[in-house]
Amino acid sequence: MAKNNDKLKEFRDKIDSLDKEIVKAIQARAEIASEIGEIKRENNEPIYRPDREKDVYEKILGLNGGPLPDKVLIAIYREIMSGSFSVEKGLKIGYLGPEGSFSHQAVRARFGTSVEATEFPSIPEVFRAVETDKVDYGVVPVENSSEGLVNSTLDQFLVSDLNIYSEIYLKIHLNLLGFEHDLSKIKTLYGIKIANSQCRNWIAANLPHVEVSETPSTSRAASIVAEKKEACAAIASSIAAEIYGLDLVRESIEDMSDNTTRFLIIGKNQCPPTGNDKTSVVFSIPDKPGSLYKVLKPIFDKGINMTKIESRPTRRTSWEYNFFIDFLGHKKDPQIEEVLNVLKENTIYLRILGSYPISPPNP
């Protein structure tokens, strides 16, 4: 026993020594980040750079020899970089609230916990906050793998000059939150309509006796349960459990395990090429036979992968549409420039919404 205790002390002393070096290195990194922030301010450059973030993560993962998996290192460095934002200048991020929403969770997933995150009650208000410099960037949902498009976000790009600066794919895990772990004692279940629908089979199998009460948001569902405490539960995110002090009674109760939402980071900046980018545009075309074919053919001829096409009514003339498309490549790539020039010739209206680094679909 004494020998084991000596060995344990030896290992703990090594950890203590490493911790001193780690803290020293983190603080030294923060001091350099502060100097970089000064240079950025002098040159009027953005504090947040998705291309630089991508480089850092790739280099860190390239250095990883284990035993910690990649996702753990990413989480650690996300918080280190989040702290760097705070010493460089401080970063203000607006998101579709309320606090504890999945948009809030997307902010945490990309920017960490050290940025100043501000909730707004609607997508148009997130856009306005960025336009008026109340926040540096906005985070808004644009599509869900099971529910489809968020049309309010697409419509805002038709009246706003903001750019798509980056994207985030967030796996949506719905959880049963509350204080009561005996499911038979839960009488009322609170949740937003979409979340309730996405957990329909689980509810039928595990809570067939409950009254389902719809709320305006998952966060509101969590806050109600935090107030009522007894004989109720909420369907909401893990971040809502943290904010409202609820237990994770059951995790990941969604019926579709691959439910993913794509969020856009919107701002006034544009990201330089990284070699692995996506470009988004919106355009309208003449109401003539072959108009859409003329627009899309150059993309096909160049062998460019078009990853999405969606249409929305222009609201100017009946049966007239705007088309939103995403394709791989950066607007500064020579072949993309050629395609965009052809698009200008064959469209009534064309706006490049942004070129930005591709994010993995299932982080």
N, C-alpha and C positions, 0 to 999 in steps of 0.2 A: 504493500500500500504506500509506504514512504517513497519507494522508488517511482511509483506512478505519480505521486504528488510532485516530486522533483521534476519529472518530465513535463507535467502539466504547467508548472511554474516557468520552465524554460520556454515552452511554446507561447505562453502568455507574455513573457518578456519580449519575445521576438515580435509578437503582434503589436505590443506597445511601442516598440522601436519603429516598426513600419508605419504605425498610425502617425507618429511624429513627422516622418518623412512625407507621408501622403498629405497631411494638412499643410506642411510647409510648401510642397509642390503646388497644391491647389491655390494657396494664397499668392504664390509667385506668378502663377498663370493669371490670376485675377488682376494683379498689378500690371501685367503686360496688356491684358484686355482693356484696362483703363486707359493706358497710353494709346492703344489703337483707337479707342473711342474718341480721344482728343483729336487725333488726326482725321477721323471720319467727320467730326463736327466742323473742323476747319475747312474740309473739302466738300462739305454739305453732302456726304454720302450716307446711305441708310445704315442704321445699326444692325438690322437683321438682314442677312444675306443667305437665302436658301441654297445657293450654289456653294458657298463656303461651309455651311452646315453639312451639306452632302459630302464634301471632301473630308471633313473632320470625322464623320461617322465611318466612311470607307477606310480611312487610315487606321482608326481605332480597331475596327473589326479585322483589318489585315494584321494587326499586332497581337490579336487575341490567340494565345496558345492554350487557353483553358486554365483551371477547370470551370470558371464561370462561363455560361453560355452567352452568345452575342446579345440577346435581348436584355440581359442584366447590365452589361457594359453600356448599351444604348441608354438605358434608364439612368444610370449613374452620370453619364456625360450630358444627358439632357438637363439634369439639374445643375451640373457644373456650368454649362453654357447659359442656363437661365440666370444663374448668379452673375455671370459675366455681363449679361444684358443690363442688370441692375447697377453695376459699377461703371459700365460704359456710358450710360445715359439714363437708363430706365426705359422700359418698353411698355406702351399702353396698348392693350388689345381689347377690342370690342367684340361681343359675341351675342348670338340670339339667346336670351335668357329664358327662364330665370336661372339663378344660381343653382348649380346641380344638374343642369340640362346636359344633353349629349354634346351640344355645341361647346359648353363649358368644359366637358371632358376632352373634347378635341383640342381646345386651347392648352390644357394641361399636357396632353400627349405630345404636342409640338413644341410648346414654349416653356414647359415646366411650371413650377409654383412661385418663382421669384418675380415674374412679370406682374404688372398691374392689369388685372382683368376686370372689365366693366360690362355688365349685362344691359341689354336693350330689349324692349318688348316686341320688336318686329324687325324683319329683315330690312325694309326700307330705312329704318332708323339706324341700323348698323352702317349702312351705306352712307347716310348723312353724317354720322359721327366721324367717319374717315374723311369724307369730303371737307368737313369743317375743321379738321385737325384736332378734334376732341380726343381721338385715339390715333395711333400710328397705323394700325392694321385692323381689319375686321375678319372674323371667322363666321362663315355662313354655310348651311347645308345646301347642296345642289342636287343630289340624287341618292336614293336608297335602293339597294339591290332587290328588295322585295316590294317596295311601295312605289318606286318610280321617281319621277322628277319633282323637284321643288320649284314650281313655276314662278313663285314670287322672286326667287333669286335670278332666274333667267330674265324676267321682265325688267328688273332693276338695271341690268346692263344696257337696256335700250334707252334709258334716260340718265345714265351716269357715265362719267368719263373715267371711272376707276378701272384699274387693271387687275387681272388675275396674277398674283405674285407667286403663289405656290398652291399645292393641294395636299389634303390629308385624307387617307382612308382609315376609317375607324370601325373595327368590328363592334357591333352593337350587342352587348350582353345585358339582358333584362334579368333582374333579380327580385326575389320576394323579400321585402324589407319589413321590419317591425320588431316587436318585443316578444311576441308569442310564438314559440317554436313547435307547439302542438297544433298541427294544422286543423284538427277537428274542432278547436276552440275559436278559430277565426270565423267571424260572422260577416264581415264586410271587407271587400277588396277594392282598393282605390287605384285608378290608373287612367292614363290618357287613352283615347279610343284606339289609336294605332297599336300601342303597346299591348293593350288587352287582346286585340285581334291576333297579334304575333305570338301570344301565349295561350291561344284558345284551347289547344289540345291538352296542354299541361294543366290548365285550370279545370277542364272537364274531368281529367283523371285524378287530380289531387285535391281540388276544392269544389266539388260539384254542388255543395250545399250553400256556398257563399252568395251574398248579394254583391253584384259588380256595380260600382259607382264610378262614373266617368268624371275626370278632372281635366282642367285646361292644360296641364303639363305633368310630366312625371315628377318634377320637383314639388309641385303642389300636392300631389298624392303623398309624397314622403312627409311633407310638413304637416298634413292632416293627421297622419298616423303618429307623428311625434307629439302632437297635441292630445289626441284621444288616448293613445297608449294601449288600451285593452280591446281585445276581440276584433282586431282589424289588422290589415297589412296593406302594403303598397307594392306596385310594380314600378321599379325605377332603377337608376344606375347605381353603381358602387360609390361614385362620388357623392350622390345624394345621401347614401347611408352615412358617409363620413361627415357631411355637412350637418345633417339633422340628428346625428347620434343614434342611428338605428342599427339593429343587428342584421347581418346578412343571413336571413332564415334559410333561404335556398338560393343557390347561385345558378346563373345561366338557364333560366326556365323557358327561354324562347324556343318555339317549335322548329325554326330553321337555324342551324348552327352557324351557317355562313352569312348571316345577315350583316351587311356592311353599308355604311353611309359614307359618301364622299363629301368632304367639306372643301371650300375654297378659301384661301387667304387673299383678301382684296386690299389693294393699296394704290399709291400713286407712283410707285417705282416699277421698273421692269428688270427682270433677272437676266444676266448675261448667259450665253450658251454654256452648257456643261458637257455636251456630247451625248446626253440621254434625256431629251426634252420632249415636251408636248406643247402644241400651239392650239389655242381656241379662237374661233372667229364666229361672227354672226353676220348674215347677209340676207338680203331680199332680192328676188329675181323678177323679171318681166313675166306676165301671165301669158306665156307663149309656149307652144309645144317644143320640147327639147331643151328648155331653159335650164332645168336642174342638171340634165345630162351634160350640157356644155360646161357647167361649173365643176362637176365631179370628175369628168373625164381626165383633165390634166393631173389630178391627184392619182388616179389609177395608172396613167401613162408613165408617171415618174416612179411608180412602185412604192408610193408613200402609204403607210398603214393608217387608214382613217378609223379611229377607235369609237367614234360616236357621231350620230346625226339625229337631231331632234327639230321639230317645227313648233312654232307658236304663232297664233294669229297676230297680224300687225296692228289690228284695232283701228286701222285707217279705212280699209276697204274690205267688204265681205269676201271671204275665201282668198285673201291675200296673206301670205305667211312669211315670217322670218325663220331662217334655218340656222341652227347652232351646230357647228361641227368641231370635233377634236381630231387632230392627226399628229403623228409623231414627227418630231423635228422642231428646230427653232427658227423663228422668223428671219434670223440673220444667216441661216444656212443657205448657200447659193441656190440649191434646187427648191427650197421653200420660198425664197424670194421670187423665183420664176413662177411658181404656182400662184403666189399671191398677186402678182402682176396680171396673170390671166384672169383671176377672180375679179379684179377691179374692172376689167374690160367687159365682163359678162354679168355683172350684178348692178342693181339699182342703188343698193346701199351695202357697204362693207365696213366692218370694224374689227380690227384685230384686238381681241380681248386680253391676250397675253401669251407669252412663251415662258415656260417654267419647268423646273426639274420634275421628271416623272417620279411619283411616289409609289412604293410597292402596294398592290391592292389589298393585301391581307397582312398588316404588320402584326 
